[in-house]
Amino acid sequence: MPSHPADFRSDTVTRPTPAMRAAMAAAEVGDDVYGEDPTVRRLEEAIAERLGHEAGLFVPSGTQGNQIAVGVFCRPGDEVLLDANSHPVHYEGGAVAALWGAQIHPLVSTRGIFTEAQVEAAVRREDDHAPRSRLLILENTHNRGGGTVWPLETFRRAVAVARAHGLSVHLDGARLWNAEAATGLSVRSWAELADSATVAFSKGLGAPVGSVLAGSRDFIRQARRLRKRLGGGMRQAGILAAGALHALEHHVARLTEDHRHARLLAEGLSALPGVEVDLARVETNMVYADFPCPAEQAVARLREASVLAHAVGPGTLRFVCHLDVGAADVQRAVEAAGRLVADVARPTPG
Ligand SMILES: *Cc1c(COP(=O)(O)O)cnc(C)c1O
């Protein structure tokens, strides 16, 4: 049995490398609530520049970044247009309603990508009965969609329709780096079209903590207030920002490796009898595979072989590739899945 599991549960499970830890230990710091942490400032400026925005704000999580954007743009009773399978709908504890009293308006999409016509149809017209449509959120890459990338032109059109109706646009770019790695287009291509954008360092980039929220100077001024209100004002946060800066320098280019591993895994799994993988859906670092048995059973059997994955549907498992899984881990996963489906296919004795 290998000493460490092949952990495909998420790209959040990575641990900081020795070089990253050294960079964090050496970080120059100050009190960031006073605006005096030079490393945090350097990170915020670097990301704002990279995303094509005026300013940035270091936040402890992508969830907080998304919610601050909702809080700046929306008042109670306003409506937020977003994909029905998006992160704020499923994984942020109902925060759009709980924190801001805003209402979600979920759009049913294909793998997280919807059309300008859907946005056009969803925006409320001036009417005493209707909530006020205020914000459009787009997620790129799209997690529950399968790590799918928004085609730039489709993204541009959705944004244009929202803008034409006076909505603001927020980009949830927790995995925007993966979109860049998959297409060769810069993260800026999508981010500069939105009014605000978040990017994460704790997913594929392999840092322990943090996201940056970017936008106009005025937007970030308001965002700072809300960050403090939510308890996200951190003091000598340069220690964390240094991990993010290290990741930015050393872990962006290697994301294509994760995508190659995901492709290998997808092909290996789809070749197994009874396992279904939509290969067209494997655009970045994620693989969704349907197994010929209950997902919980598949997860448990893989775990016995030291392969970890999440059950995300009745027979569906999600595998995510990242910094801490290599080609040998992919091979181990395919072999373990192969033994599992062979056992499932075998008739149970007497
Ligand atoms: C992970 C993730 C976030 C933010 O997650 P945190 O765990 O709060 O940092 C936001 N959006 C998407 C699409 C994500 O996958």
Ligand as a Chemical Component Dictionary entry (heavy atoms), coordinates in Angstrom:
data_LIG
# 
_chem_comp.id                   LIG 
_chem_comp.type                 NON-POLYMER 
_chem_comp.pdbx_formal_charge   0 
_chem_comp.three_letter_code    LIG 
# 
loop_
_chem_comp_atom.comp_id 
_chem_comp_atom.atom_id 
_chem_comp_atom.alt_atom_id 
_chem_comp_atom.type_symbol 
_chem_comp_atom.charge 
_chem_comp_atom.model_Cartn_x 
_chem_comp_atom.model_Cartn_y 
_chem_comp_atom.model_Cartn_z 
_chem_comp_atom.pdbx_ordinal 
LIG C1 C1 C 0 -13.782 26.734 -4.612 1  
LIG C2 C2 C 0 -14.626 27.695 -5.343 2  
LIG C3 C3 C 0 -14.964 28.957 -4.824 3  
LIG C4 C4 C 0 -14.503 29.466 -3.481 4  
LIG O1 O1 O 0 -14.226 28.533 -2.568 5  
LIG P1 P1 P 0 -13.526 28.788 -1.156 6  
LIG O2 O2 O 0 -13.391 27.403 -0.681 7  
LIG O3 O3 O 0 -14.452 29.631 -0.391 8  
LIG O4 O4 O 0 -12.219 29.485 -1.385 9  
LIG C5 C5 C 0 -15.741 29.776 -5.578 10 
LIG N1 N1 N 0 -16.155 29.414 -6.792 11 
LIG C6 C6 C 0 -15.836 28.239 -7.346 12 
LIG C7 C7 C 0 -16.292 27.919 -8.723 13 
LIG C8 C8 C 0 -15.073 27.325 -6.632 14 
LIG O5 O5 O 0 -14.789 26.143 -7.174 15 
# 
loop_
_chem_comp_bond.comp_id 
_chem_comp_bond.atom_id_1 
_chem_comp_bond.atom_id_2 
_chem_comp_bond.value_order 
_chem_comp_bond.pdbx_ordinal 
LIG C1 C2 SING 1  
LIG C2 C3 SING 2  
LIG C2 C8 DOUB 3  
LIG C3 C4 SING 4  
LIG C3 C5 DOUB 5  
LIG C4 O1 SING 6  
LIG O1 P1 SING 7  
LIG P1 O2 DOUB 8  
LIG P1 O3 SING 9  
LIG P1 O4 SING 10 
LIG C5 N1 SING 11 
LIG N1 C6 DOUB 12 
LIG C6 C7 SING 13 
LIG C6 C8 SING 14 
LIG C8 O5 SING 15 
# 
